[in-house]
Amino acid sequence: MFAVIRTGGKQYRVEPGQVIEVERLKTDGAAYIFEDVLLIHQADGSTIIGSPKINQATVTAEVLGDGQAKKVVIQKFKSKIRYRRKRGHRQLFTRVKIKAINLPK
C-alpha cells in the first residue's frame, strides 16, 4: 500500500514505515497529519485517485526532528568586468516517519 502526498510544493510517494525529509513543518508535537493526499494504491491492486485530492483521506506521520541540508554554493561570474558573487544556502527540512495511511470512509 502506498500514497502520494503533497507538502511544501512537492509530491512524495510514501509507504508505512518509510522515513522522508520534507520542507520544514511548523509542528509542536511528535505527530503530524498530511491532509493533501492525491492518490492511494491499496494492497488488493485498486487505486483511488483524487481530483485534485481525496476528501477525508490522511497520512499520519511521526516527527523525528529538524535539520539543515548540505550547503549549496551559488556562484555568479562575468568575464572581463570584475564581477564575482559567491553565496551559500542551507535548506531547512523536517524528517518524518510515515505511520499509517488512513482511507476515507
C-alpha positions as CSV (number, residue, x, y, z in Angstrom):
1,M,0.0,0.0,0.0
2,F,1.3,3.5,-0.9
3,A,0.1,7.0,-1.2
4,V,1.1,10.2,-3.0
5,I,1.0,13.3,-0.7
6,R,1.7,17.0,-1.4
7,T,3.6,19.2,1.1
8,G,5.9,22.1,0.7
9,G,5.1,22.4,-3.1
10,K,6.4,18.9,-3.8
11,Q,4.8,15.5,-4.1
12,Y,6.1,12.4,-2.3
13,R,5.3,8.7,-2.7
14,V,5.1,7.3,0.8
15,E,4.6,3.9,2.4
16,P,4.1,3.0,6.1
17,G,7.5,2.7,7.8
18,Q,9.3,5.0,5.3
19,V,11.4,7.9,6.6
20,I,11.4,11.0,4.4
21,E,12.7,14.6,4.5
22,V,10.2,17.3,3.7
23,E,10.3,21.1,3.7
24,R,10.3,22.5,7.3
25,L,7.0,21.8,9.0
26,K,5.6,24.1,11.7
27,T,4.7,21.4,14.3
28,D,4.9,21.3,18.1
29,G,4.2,17.7,18.9
30,A,5.6,14.3,17.8
31,A,2.9,13.6,15.3
32,Y,1.8,15.3,12.0
33,I,-1.1,14.6,9.7
34,F,-0.8,15.2,6.0
35,E,-4.3,16.1,4.5
36,D,-3.3,16.6,0.9
37,V,-3.5,13.0,-0.3
38,L,-3.5,12.9,-4.1
39,L,-3.5,9.1,-4.7
40,I,-3.8,5.9,-2.7
41,H,-2.9,2.5,-4.1
42,Q,-4.2,-0.4,-2.0
43,A,-2.7,-3.8,-1.4
44,D,-5.5,-5.5,-3.4
45,G,-4.5,-3.6,-6.5
46,S,-7.2,-1.0,-6.6
47,T,-6.3,2.7,-6.9
48,I,-8.1,5.8,-5.6
49,I,-7.3,9.0,-7.5
50,G,-8.3,12.4,-6.2
51,S,-9.4,15.4,-8.2
52,P,-7.2,17.1,-7.1
53,K,-7.1,15.5,-3.6
54,I,-9.0,12.7,-1.9
55,N,-11.5,14.0,0.6
56,Q,-11.1,12.8,4.2
57,A,-8.0,10.7,3.4
58,T,-5.0,11.4,5.6
59,V,-1.4,10.2,6.2
60,T,-0.2,10.1,9.8
61,A,3.5,10.6,10.4
62,E,5.8,10.8,13.4
63,V,8.2,13.8,13.5
64,L,11.8,12.7,14.1
65,G,13.4,16.1,14.1
66,D,14.5,19.1,12.1
67,G,17.8,19.8,10.3
68,Q,19.6,21.6,7.5
69,A,20.7,20.1,4.2
70,K,24.3,20.4,2.9
71,K,25.4,23.7,1.7
72,V,24.7,24.6,-2.0
73,V,27.1,27.2,-3.4
74,I,25.7,29.7,-5.8
75,Q,28.4,31.4,-7.9
76,K,28.0,34.2,-10.5
77,F,30.7,35.4,-12.7
78,K,31.0,37.7,-15.7
79,S,34.3,37.8,-17.6
80,K,36.3,40.9,-18.2
81,I,34.3,43.2,-15.9
82,R,35.5,42.1,-12.4
83,Y,32.0,40.8,-11.4
84,R,32.0,37.8,-9.0
85,R,29.4,36.8,-6.4
86,K,29.5,33.8,-4.2
87,R,26.6,32.8,-1.9
88,G,25.7,29.7,0.1
89,H,22.3,28.3,1.1
90,R,21.3,25.5,3.5
91,Q,17.7,24.4,3.1
92,L,15.7,23.6,6.3
93,F,13.9,20.3,6.5
94,T,11.9,18.1,8.8
95,R,12.5,14.3,8.9
96,V,9.3,12.3,9.4
97,K,8.4,8.6,9.6
98,I,5.2,7.5,8.0
99,K,3.0,5.6,10.4
100,A,-0.3,5.0,8.6
101,I,-2.4,5.7,5.5
102,N,-6.0,6.4,6.5
103,L,-8.6,5.7,3.9
104,P,-11.8,7.8,3.5
105,K,-15.0,6.2,4.9
